């Protein structure tokens, strides 16, 4: 297991909880971006895991990018740095396992992009989601924001640089549920355990399907999904899932027994 400076984790019931851990507000430095990319690109290092919950330690999920590093951006160094930022966000989105965001406090800029890169979000009542980039003097985050809210709200939030609270995000469809701050991690882990009741083989295939069809039209998207049915239909876990459904019993997936 890689020794990370700014990420902490624990594994229980096939669910890995990963915390952003860079006090005081989990602002993300270039080194931390590299750590995020490494962990989510290589989730097997976490052990026997089917789902990852991404959370933040302390008062906030993530209040944004390290502003001290932002202050040293220049046309000469920005391309390399921005490539590391992209790689971290894309690693969360493209992680072969489902990723559940557990968001409390601030999720601003980088924090919002990390939350939006998760498969879905559970938010605390005190959560604030925003893209302050216009006010900070940089660009980025609007496309991630569009995964959470409709386009008019993307533009309002981006132009004003004003955040919205968790209950508003829920109203707009960007969060699964909003709960008290002290319950947000518990609820995210509950959703994760529900997901983890399924075969990890089927979950990774489902993640591949969902990521692929997100930007596709209906007909080619469904055609792609059908191709994955063909691919998986002979797998022992698929056979067991069908048999268990017919016999009305919990499945006993061969991949987990053999693993």
Buried (B, 14 or more C-beta within 10 A) or exposed (E): EEEBEBBEBEBEEBBBBBBBBBEEBBBBBBBBBBBBBBBBBBBEEBEEBBBBBBBBBBBBBBBBBBEEBBEEBEEEEBEEBBEBBBBBBBBBBBBBBBBBBBBBBBBBBBBBBBBBBBBBBBBBBBBBBBBBBBEBEBEBBBEBBBBBBEEEBBBEBBEEBEBBBBEBBBEBEBBBBBBEBEBBBEBBBBBBBEBBEBBBBBBBBBBBBEBBBEEEEEEEBEEBBEEBEEEBEEBBBBEBBEEBEEEEEEBEBBBBEEE
